[in-house]
Amino acid sequence: MSAICHAEDVAALALKQVGNSCGKTNQYSAELDKAKFYNYPKNGIADSCSIFVDDMVWRCSNPQTANEVRAILYEPNVDNCGAGCAQAASYFKSHGAWISKAENAKIGDKVFFAADQYKKKENPYGYYHTGVVVSIDYNAKTFKTVEGNTNGGKVASKSYSFTESKVTKGGFGRPKYTPKPSPEPAPTPTPTPATNKYEVVNIKTFLAIRNTPEARADDKNKVGELYNGAIVTAIETSNGWAKISGECWVSMKYLKQL
């Protein structure tokens, strides 16, 4: 069974963490250490900013088992599995899950920032920091992130342009998220058909039944009478008149639809 994790859930959860402490020892590393998520190499590569993103994926995954969540992040189950930015980037690259241009990034991607000052010997890819993409404005060519271990060891939200140097020199790793199913559309309510039954109301004397849909002063078209409370069925309506049978018409002014 593969763990299920949705990119939208990771972004939403990350936003809720803004302002929390995220130093070397924090709630995010504690969760993954308890699950024995990383097998740190001998020199101990453990970037808390990278751990933060991985923990967001961990918390949003079901089931939460180390092997299955590692698979979402393309992290191997071997001794050199660590949380360093350079390591994490290499996992995405080796699995073809690397996006080099910001205009192709998506919500939930793990962004890696790069800088020239890092020596290749110390950091072969030059990646020094990471975060999770929580929103993208493709028209404005900007995106927002939530990042751990920034602003004095806090979780913070930041904005970047697609063209910033550390963005163009960096890239994005796309975890193996499960597409979120579209919500079932609400069933279209079936309109209740209007009834064609009416009650005679507000009559002081009687409602004349006429053989033509018109009121005549001489009443020569009157063929019957109805009283308050009578129920009739309209088989046709025209210009304020209801045909109730044959050639019998009554004024709708005194009819209440049921």
C-alpha angles and dihedrals in degrees: 000000000000122000115250119224129166122212092219091056092051092051093047093049092047091055090056090058096060110128095023121126115261110174129136092293113039145126092276097056091039092060094051094042089054089053090048087236097160132044097205116215118240093267090053110237107191116147108187092209089060092043089054093058092044090051091053088055090046093052093048095048128098120228100028104216122140097233095048095045091045087056090058089056094039090239115154126235093233137105095267094058106124141153099244117133092235092049094047091049091050091055092056092045094050091054098046092249096120123116114195100186126063093218087067095048123113138200110281095031117136106237119210120202120208135195135190095230093073111098115233091231092059097036114014094195100036093233112147106164141022142190142164123268109237102173140007132201104197092182094053090037093231136118137192128224141187112222134186125222097024134117093036097328096314134126107253140177117231140178129223140183119236088237101053111124096237088052097047090045090048131050147198133269116209114211118218095262124177112239110250111244115244112250114258108260114248110257113258106250113242106236114237105243114242111254119241092212120105138186122221108238142170095025116148095189116356142317111243120231109215133190091223128043095251140085112240124194091220091050090221089142094053112116103164150347139248129196136208112294096025113138119219135178117226112217092177138008129203132170095336096320129108124210107218101177141339104336095337118126133179132188112259089212087087098039127098116200114234 
